[in-house]
Amino acid sequence: MFYGHDHDNDFGGFLDGVELIYGRKTGFGCYGPRNEKNEFMERGARSIHLTEKQDPETGEITVEFH
């Protein structure tokens, strides 16, 4: 699962076998903790590449992400 809009969170981890990932903040005027230079977390993005494959024998579809 991918989540966004969490102003100061760029975290990813597993909970009960499900990978949970936040996207980096993208907007201006956000709040959250500052670094040693009194700056907010740097803006950015997370690029998600999906690959869908279908087994020709069983018809089962799997999706991988990178």
N, C-alpha and C positions, 0 to 999 in steps of 0.2 A: 504494500500500500504506500502511496506517495501522498504527502501533505505539503501544503504551502501556507504562506501568510502567517508565519510565526516569528515575526520581526527579529528575534535574536537567537534563532536556533538553526543549526546546520547539522543536525544529528541523524544518525542511522543506527539501527540495532534490531535485534530479534526479540520477540515476545511470544511465547507459546508456539514457536516454529514459524511465525509470520514475520517477515522482514518489514519494518516500519521505517520510512525515510522522509525527513523534512527537506523541502527545497530551500535554498538560500534566499534571504530577503531580496526584493527587487526594487522597492520604492524609495522615495525621498521622505525625510521627516520622520523616520522610524524611531522607536524607542528601544531601550535595552542597555545592557552593560557596555561600557567603553573600555578600550584598550589603554595601555600605558601612555599613549599619545593623546588621550581624551577623545578618540575617534570611535564612532559606532562601527559595528561589524561591516566589512566591505560588501557592497552589493554584488550580486552574481546570479547564476542560474544553475539548474541541474538538467543535463541532457539525458534523456532516457531513450535507449535504442531497443526496440522490441523485435524479436525474430520468432515467427510462427512456423511450426513444422507439423506436417501431417504424416503419420506412419501409413505407407501405402497398403500394408497388409491388414492392419486393424482399424484404420481410419482415425485413430487417436490423435488429437491435436495437442501439442505442447507449445508453450510460449516461454521464451527466455528473454531476460533483459540484461543490458550491459550499461 
